[in-house]
Amino acid sequence: MSSLLQGVNLYLIGMMGVGKTTVGRLLAKHLSYGFVDTDDVITQATGKSINQLFAEVGEAEFRQIESDVLSQVCAFTKLTIATGGGIVLRRENWGYLHHGLIVWLDVPVELLYSRLAEDTTRPLLQDADPKGKLRSLLEQRTPLYSQADLHITVQEREAPEDIANRIIEVIPNVLKPQASH
């Protein structure tokens, strides 16, 4: 599989709580790739949590930091990269994402809500109606997420290992065969 990918990065996109970090780590292990979580890079670089950044500089400035991190990460190869849920909102980020293979992990809103109900670290869910907020974010982002090379719909009781295996199975279907000279 690694030889088929030829070092091309895998970018995992999707809503918060879909399992991009967990599945990304498993994929990296399977492929003998490095693993990067853009949110982790942001918190290490700024010394602040995502919540703090949203509170102190606002979403627009956070999205700029996120784009800067993505631009630096995409310069490397052989990485599996878990991105922030909103990374698809900025057009410039698609230029970076298209350097690799984009995998959309799609999880139904009800399942997302049950996974995130106790999570207080998500600034966009600090809302009177978190489930409604999740639904509206997903509606807004779905046309963007759907531009991914692979669309993986996650089932309710599906283990992260099974999701990673499914992704590895379908990668050959989306890779363009290299022209032999």
C-alpha positions in Angstrom: 0.0 0.0 0.0 2.8 2.5 0.9 4.4 1.9 -2.5 1.0 2.5 -4.2 0.6 5.8 -2.3 4.2 6.9 -3.2 4.5 9.0 -0.1 1.3 11.0 -0.8 -0.1 12.4 2.4 -3.6 11.4 3.7 -5.7 14.2 5.0 -8.6 13.3 7.2 -11.5 15.8 7.2 -14.8 15.8 8.9 -16.8 17.1 11.8 -15.4 17.3 15.4 -15.8 13.9 17.1 -15.7 11.7 14.0 -12.5 10.1 15.0 -9.9 11.8 12.7 -7.2 11.6 15.3 -7.9 8.0 16.4 -8.3 6.6 12.9 -5.4 8.8 11.6 -3.0 7.2 14.2 -4.1 3.7 13.1 -3.7 4.6 9.4 -0.3 6.0 10.0 0.8 2.8 11.8 -0.6 0.6 8.9 1.2 2.7 6.3 4.4 3.3 8.2 3.6 7.0 7.9 4.1 9.8 10.4 1.0 11.2 12.2 0.1 14.9 12.6 -3.0 16.4 14.2 -3.2 20.0 13.1 -5.0 21.0 16.4 -2.1 19.5 18.4 0.4 21.5 16.3 -1.6 24.7 16.9 -1.7 24.2 20.6 2.0 23.4 20.8 2.9 26.3 18.6 0.8 28.9 20.5 0.9 27.4 24.0 -2.8 27.8 24.2 -5.8 25.4 23.9 -8.1 25.7 20.9 -10.8 27.0 23.4 -8.4 29.7 24.6 -7.5 30.7 21.0 -11.2 31.0 20.0 -11.9 33.1 23.1 -8.8 35.3 22.8 -8.4 35.9 19.1 -11.7 34.7 17.6 -12.6 32.1 15.0 -11.2 34.2 12.0 -7.7 34.5 13.5 -7.8 30.8 14.6 -8.6 29.8 11.0 -5.6 31.8 9.8 -3.3 30.0 12.2 -4.9 26.7 11.1 -4.1 27.6 7.4 -0.6 28.5 8.3 0.0 25.2 10.0 -1.6 23.2 7.1 0.7 25.1 4.6 3.7 23.9 6.6 2.5 20.4 7.1 1.8 19.8 3.5 5.4 20.4 2.6 6.2 17.0 4.1 5.4 13.5 2.7 4.4 10.2 4.2 2.1 11.7 6.7 -1.4 11.0 7.9 -2.9 14.3 8.9 -6.0 14.8 11.1 -7.4 18.3 10.4 -9.7 20.5 12.4 -13.4 20.2 11.4 -13.5 23.6 9.9 -10.4 23.5 7.8 -12.5 23.0 4.7 -14.1 26.5 5.2 -11.2 28.4 3.7 -10.6 28.0 -0.1 -6.9 28.4 0.3 -6.8 25.2 2.4 -8.1 23.1 -0.5 -5.0 24.0 -2.4 -3.0 22.4 0.4 -5.3 19.4 0.8 -5.3 18.6 -2.9 -1.6 17.8 -2.6 -2.7 14.6 -0.9 -5.5 12.1 -0.7 -8.5 13.6 1.2 -10.6 11.2 3.3 -14.0 12.5 4.7 -15.0 10.6 7.8 -18.8 11.1 7.9 -20.7 10.4 11.1 -24.4 11.1 11.6 -25.4 14.0 13.8 -27.0 11.8 16.5 -23.8 9.8 16.9 -21.6 12.9 16.9 -23.8 14.4 19.6 -23.6 11.3 21.8 -19.8 11.3 21.4 -19.4 15.0 22.2 -22.2 15.6 24.8 -19.7 15.6 27.7 -16.9 17.4 25.8 -16.4 21.0 27.0 -13.2 21.6 24.9 -15.1 22.3 21.7 -15.6 26.1 21.4 -18.2 25.8 18.6 -20.4 23.6 20.9 -20.6 26.2 23.7 -24.2 26.8 22.5 -27.6 26.7 24.1 -28.5 24.0 21.6 -25.4 21.9 20.9 -27.2 19.3 18.8 -28.8 22.0 16.6 -25.4 23.7 16.3 -23.8 20.4 15.2 -26.6 19.9 12.7 -26.2 23.4 11.2 -22.4 23.1 11.1 -22.7 19.8 9.3 -25.2 21.2 6.8 -22.9 24.1 6.1 -19.8 21.9 5.7 -21.3 18.9 3.8 -20.9 20.4 0.3 -17.2 21.1 1.2 -16.5 17.8 2.8 -18.1 16.0 -0.2 -15.2 17.3 -2.4 -13.0 14.7 -0.7 -11.4 11.9 -2.7 -12.9 9.3 -0.3 -16.2 9.4 1.6 -16.3 7.0 4.5 -19.6 6.8 6.3 -18.9 5.6 9.9 -21.4 3.1 11.4 -22.5 3.5 15.1 -20.6 0.5 16.6 -17.8 0.4 14.1 -14.3 0.2 15.8 -11.6 2.7 14.7 -9.5 -0.3 13.5 -12.3 -1.4 11.2 -12.7 2.2 9.8 -8.9 2.4 9.2 -9.0 -1.0 7.4 -11.9 0.1 5.3 -10.0 3.2 4.2 -6.9 1.1 3.3 -9.1 -1.2 1.3 -10.6 1.6 -0.9 -7.5 3.7 -1.4 -6.5 1.8 -4.5 -9.8 2.6 -6.1 -9.2 6.3 -6.0 -5.5 6.5 -6.8 -4.8 7.3 -10.4 -2.5 4.7 -12.0 0.9 6.2 -12.8 1.5 6.3 -16.5 4.4 4.0 -17.4 7.0 5.4 -19.8 
